[in-house]
C-alpha cells in the first residue's frame, strides 16, 4: 500500500468474478472499448467456469475509494491489465501477483502499451527471469458497418459438419497469427464454439464451399468481439474476409450489441487497413509479453 496525493493507494484481491466486477466495472466501463479484453475474460469465467482448472487472479487498485486500475488472469492464460490512472498501480499488481503462490507460474502479460511494458520490466526485475515482446496489437471499435465491395457468396453459421475444417483453420490461424501460442486445447475450443458456448462461428460460403471463417463472442456490457478471422492463403485477396467481418459485425449489431471490437496484429498492415474501411476505428494499442523463468 502506498500514499498518493494524500490518499492511500492500495490493492484488493477478489475471490469471485462477481465481487471483482462490483468494484471494477464502473471504472472499466467508462472506457469499455479499451477494456473489452478484460470484460471478455470475466464473461468467459462466469459462463464457462469449468474450463479453468485454477482459480482466477482478480485484483483492483484504488486510490482511497477511487478505482485506478485492475488486472485479471484466468490460468493458463497470461495476466491482462487495464489502463491505470495511478503511477503506482502496476508495481502494486506485480508485487501482489508474485505473492499469489497458489497460482501457476505466470507465462506472460497483455495490456495497454505503457502499463504492460512497465509490468514486464517489473516482473523480470523481481523474478530474475527474461521477458520478450511477443506481439503488438491494435484494438478497434465499430458502431456502424460500412459495407465493402461485394464478394461472391454469403455468410452462414458454422455447423457440426464443418468441425474438421474449422479445426484445421484454427490451427493454421494460431500458427500464422499467434506464432503457435495457445495454452489451451484447440479441439475442445472448436467443439465448444460449434455448440454456441463462448463464441458463434460464421463461415463465408462461395459456390457451396467455405472460404473464410470468423467468430462473434467475448461479450462486454454493451458490445461483442469479432475474431478470429482466417482465410486460407490461396483464397485471399478476393474480399471474402472483408465481407464476412462486415456481415458478422452487422449480425452482432442486429442482435443487441451497440458496438463491436476486434484486434489486429500491427505487423499486418493489410488487415489494419481493411477493417478501418469497414468502419472500425482504432481505440488502443496493446502489447503482449512472454515470460521465461530464471
MARVEX-618100 format. One record per residue (C-alpha): x, y, z. Coordinates in steps of 0.001 Angstrom, whole numbers, padded with zeros to 6 digits, always signed. Layout:
XYZ ...
***
This chain:
+000000+000000+000000 +001266+003489-000895 +000302+007057-000125 -000523+009102-003241 -001585+012732-003113 -002882+012368+000446 -004926+009236-000350 -003709+005709+000199 -003171+003657-002963 -003962+000032-002218 -004756-003271-003905 -007700-005532-003180 -007855-009112-004416 -011197-010862-005031 -012260-014493-004850 -015188-014193-007262 -015770-012509-010603 -018993-011019-009260 -017140-009378-006379 -014465-008083-008734 -017000-006563-011141 -018991-004963-008334 -015948-002786-007642 -014149-002631-011016 -016972-002435-013574 -017811+001287-013156 -014140+002076-013830 -013758-000358-016724 -016995+000586-018452 -016029+004257-018744 -013584+003047-021422 -015444-000078-022460 -013773-000422-025857 -010302-000160-024356 -011210-002751-021713 -013083-005199-023932 -010458-007906-023338 -010947-007784-019561 -014722-007849-019937 -014406-010806-022297 -012347-012718-019739 -014846-012079-016928 -017699-013145-019219 -015881-016384-020010 -015133-017042-016340 -018819-016638-015479 -020316-018560-018412 -017867-021467-018739 -016040-021665-015370 -015405-025406-015789 -012807-024632-018454 -010405-023272-015840 -008702-025726-013511 -007160-022982-011370 -008961-020083-009708 -008577-016702-011437 -006482-013833-010215 -008742-010781-009786 -007254-007541-008480 -008369-003914-008242 -006147-000989-007320 -007756+002053-005708 -006580+005437-004514 -008668+005968-001445 -012139+004910-002619 -011463+005635-006315 -010571+002720-008585 -007462+003444-010649 -006688+000081-012265 -007426-003624-012475 -005889-006925-013537 -007252-010367-014356 -005619-013709-015006 -007510-016861-015970 -004794-019550-015908 -003254-020910-018049 -003577-017602-019937 -001382-014587-019239 -002402-011730-016964 -004439-008928-018590 -004095-005331-017413 -006442-002373-017638 -005474+001205-018253 -004027+002575-014998 -004833+006012-013572 -002179+005894-010851 +001588+005591-011415 +001908+003118-008533 -000795+000715-009707 +001345-001540-011889 +004002-002015-009217 +001339-002998-006687 -000045-005602-009111 +003420-007024-009813 +004111-007421-006104 +000712-008908-005349 +000804-011390-008252 +004221-012544-007069 +002602-013258-003730 -000175-015353-005310 +001828-018533-004865 -001205-020808-005221 -001461-019905-008921 +000665-021440-011698 +003759-019621-012920 +002943-016516-014924 +003739-017051-018611 +003088-013533-019876 +001166-010286-019709 -001152-008400-022071 -002392-004851-021825 -002101-001202-022880 +001425-000499-024085 +002736+001674-021235 +001133-000406-018481 +002143-003844-019737 +005661-002752-020668 +006091-001490-017106 +004673-004747-015762 +007090-006841-017851 +010057-004773-016681 +009000-005026-013038 +008269-008737-013251 +011649-009507-014815 +013492-007395-012267 +011816-009125-009334 +011974-012696-010642 +015271-012651-012498 +013512-014158-015499 +013557-012883-019064 +010715-011171-020889 +010351-010611-024599 +007795-008701-026622 +005704-011354-028370 +003176-009241-030273 +001967-005698-030838 -001759-005366-031459 -004297-002618-032051 -007832-002632-030681 -010674-001277-032826 -014299-000329-032238 -017158-000254-034764 -020512+001461-034260 -021896+001167-037787 -020827-001112-040621 -019527+000369-043867 -020304-002271-046470 -017320-003353-048580 -017276-004105-052271 -019441-007174-052637 -017661-010531-052888 -019412-013619-054263 -021071-015763-051631 -022878-015329-048327 -022425-015829-044591 -023840-018814-042735 -023297-020285-039241 -020668-022978-038919 -022163-026432-038318 -021029-029661-036702 -020323-030995-040184 -017711-028214-040536 -015757-029355-037470 -012690-030799-039203 -012315-027770-041459 -012788-025302-038599 -010192-027152-036518 -007705-027163-039401 -008191-023458-039999 -007827-022565-036313 -004557-024492-036174 -003359-022582-039244 -004552-019276-037738 -002717-019991-034473 +000484-020863-036301 +000311-017819-038557 -001144-015063-036417 -000172-016160-032904 +003065-017944-033775 +001631-021154-032330 +000957-019547-028940 -002105-021129-027350 -002123-022724-023887 -005467-024400-024497 -006829-027408-026367 -007925-026232-029815 -010059-029315-030439 -012032-028548-027304 -012321-024901-028328 -013810-025927-031676 -016338-028221-030016 -017424-025505-027584 -017721-022835-030236 -019686-025064-032577 -022097-025756-029727 -022504-021992-029206 -020566-021851-025939 -018336-018787-025800 -018468-017788-029448 -020685-018071-032514 -018702-019198-035568 -019518-017843-039020 -018348-019005-042453 -018342-017247-045801 -019605-019640-048458 -018781-019220-052143 -020093-021658-054725 -021116-024022-051942 -017659-024132-050281 -016387-022435-047082 -013732-019853-047926 -013358-017752-044752 -014006-018053-041004 -014701-015700-038128 -016313-015716-034702 -018552-013468-032608 -018287-013587-028821 -016447-012412-025677 -019264-010129-024574 -018872-006785-022854 -021759-004930-021163 -022741-003304-024477 -020675-004997-027158 -019005-008087-028518 -015698-009028-030102 -015178-010269-033642 -012477-012869-034227 -010534-014853-035010 -010578-014050-038734 -008987-016552-041106 -008910-017116-044849 -006599-019746-046378 -003689-018136-048184 -004767-019348-051628 -008187-017700-051216 -007060-014276-050059 -007421-011048-051980 -010958-011795-053135 -012845-009825-050481 -014066-012877-048560 -012757-011800-045145 -013955-008214-045574 -017457-009349-046458 -017515-011913-043667 -016347-009473-040978 -018826-006858-042215 -021677-009388-042209 -020728-010803-038793 -020457-007289-037332 -023853-006333-038769 -025289-009578-037365 -023954-008723-033896 -025382-005185-034047 -028725-006578-035183 -028726-008972-032220 -028290-006390-029482 -024683-005207-029495 -024210-001434-029536 -020733-001824-030946 -018178-004460-031999 -014484-004806-031228 -011591-006606-032804 -007812-006809-032501 -005257-006788-035295 -001576-007609-035427 +000285-004346-036063 +002756-006329-038141 -000039-006933-040663 -000814-003563-042321 -003300-005163-044719 -005759-006223-042018 -005435-002886-040203 -006383-001074-043412 -009218-003441-044363 -011008-003206-041033 -010874+000578-040994 -012576+000586-044387 -015423-001389-042763 -015943+001291-040114 -013619+000055-037365 -011801+002922-035639 -008599+002380-033605 -009004+002918-029864 -005943+001403-028161 -002586-000250-028794 -001888-003413-026830 +001342-005347-026283 +001726-008996-025321 +004862-010007-023434 +006031-013573-022849 +007982-014529-019715 +010699-017125-019315 +011606-018302-015799 +015061-017625-014428 
***
